[in-house]
């Protein structure tokens, strides 16, 4: 919820100021869930609210509403994710959490919870929770999902009645070469845009999951994104993936991450898949990837794409290769082949068994690591998470999710 349709003040607002523009600022902050009491001037509460907003949105924290602050709140896609509950007489933490579909732990990230009492303001957050799936899963917790990212052809509408975003495809393993061919000249870019919008007709947006690109194609990719933006409808989202395989702008080429940030509605960061046996999700590596974006990308635009499936590693003389498994299928293999529970060099548990003359290591999703990554989303005030792949998770995962935030609805 940005400052849409409102006249933005031309002056910098700071402690001690008064006027209609200060009250418009206070109205905006109140709608974002900040407690300003009965304050009318730009006092301590307003300054603290501006500072907190700056901190949560990756701005320099000085408590002054200046040009950067107003440029941000003018953003059309700026979500309002900070929520506040005013405790009423007779309410308990459990009853409050239940009314929002949350675990009581979701209030712990932003409140020093020693006791609650009538009149206390409890802060919690809404985050986007997208799921990637080839098909709709029956008996799915609809209220814990913002929308779907469709992999299947022509899956533009979700039977669940929630937004469905179309994902762009690449038909070759050599992603760098294929993207170069797609972006090579303006006519090819225009044709690619038309084909993509034909696939995405009726969808709530488009997701570009491309992970690799030549530095020479950076400018062409920006041109391609501008073409997409011009054809997007007002209520459609553009999700663009960034990461180590897409080089940042240097003198000799690359992609200008800052411009991608301004053009797209969401930036996706994907947890890397490793080349040797280990879990597919690592909190430290995820945070390193997040920090690699620096100040070029607004935190509130970032979605973390995290795996919720199990991984089976087959160890051969030629090396290791991995296979994605659902949680249920992984447990089935553990019991079927009499797998033994072991720990790797970093103390991370895995199951080991032999079959057909090969050694296998099986890593199940770790609740502790999932929780650490979800905590990162609150720590950095990110837009939310993309679950890869929906339907392959341990059903108990949804309880973990509700311990950190509530799923946002578009």
Phi, psi and omega in degrees: 000097181271189179269063186277141177069011181251145175284125180274135179296149178270348182259158174280131181257132182215177184308129178098346182289159179216162177135175182296324180292328176294319180291326174295320177298315180296324177297317178299313181296322178296319178292338176276357175098015180266142184272112180250004179057226179254020185294133178249323176275173176281083185258201184297318182294320178294317179298317179295323179293318178297317179299316180295319178298317178299317181297318183286341184245017172075022177263165174295130186269108178221358179073011181248130178272094183246197184304316180297318180300311183288328175299321181290312186286350172282346183302128183295323184267011182294115182278156173256103186249348182272117183246154180226135174246128177268114185296131179257159178303136177087352181279145173247165179299322181293319181290324178295313180299318180297325181293338178256003182070032184245160166275145179307334180297340181295340178274348185285338185286340184231002182228139174274092192272091170259320175203156174244154183206156180305133180097345179287143179260121178255125182264137170215177188231145167262132176230150177287135178233101179260149178237136175262126183205145176279341179210158179286134182268127178292160178054043185267143179288084185307321185286353179253020181226131176283319181183179181248149168251116190272130174260332183285142178301141175065014176271084184258339182237137180267128175299342179284353181075027179239163182302146179228123183254135180275137180258133176290145182252155166234134188260013181222152177286336179275083188296321183298314181294317183294319178293322177300317179294321181293325185261000195304320178216170187298320181298319178294321179295317179298320179294320179295322178297315180298317180295321180293319181287333175295318178292326187267009181301127181086352180277167182271003179164187183227139178241123176258101186268022185291131186251345184227144181200145175286143176305332182292340185263008183299311181295321180294324179294319176299319177299318179298317180296320178297321177298318178297314182300320181296330182267345180295141173282166187300326184263011180261146181255149172244117178254128182234133181269136174235168180159185186301331182283351178248101187295138177285160186299128170233181181300324186267001178144191183110184183250133178281101182298325180298321178288322176299320177302317182286328184279322188267161178271327179220144175250130182254131173244126185255135175297129183289144172267130186271172184259359178220160188303122175184166177299153181278352181234126181226122185298316183295318179292325178294320179290323176299317177297319179296317181290339180294342178283342179060217182264011184280341183238131177297129179304322185290356176262354191269130171249130175269123177267112186239142178283137176241015179259169174269159180232130175253123178258128174257123182261119180233174179296335181273354181131198182244140173227149187243155178230135178280132178229150172288161179300318181295317180294324179295315178297322178300318179293323179303313182283323184293320185256010177060045183295146178256140179278127179228180175231143176276187184297341180256013178079015180271130185285146172207163177257140182235136176204166178243143179205131177060031179083002180245154175263139181234143172237132186239119180252123174269154176301136181264125178297324180297314181291318176303316178297321179296321179289319177296325177294326176301322181298319176287321182299318182264000181056053181277167181294324180156217192218149169246123182268122183236110008240137183297137182096347179255003182275160169291126182306334180290348180302325184295330175291323176297316181302315183289353176278354184239324179194169177262146180288130180283149174247131181281000000 
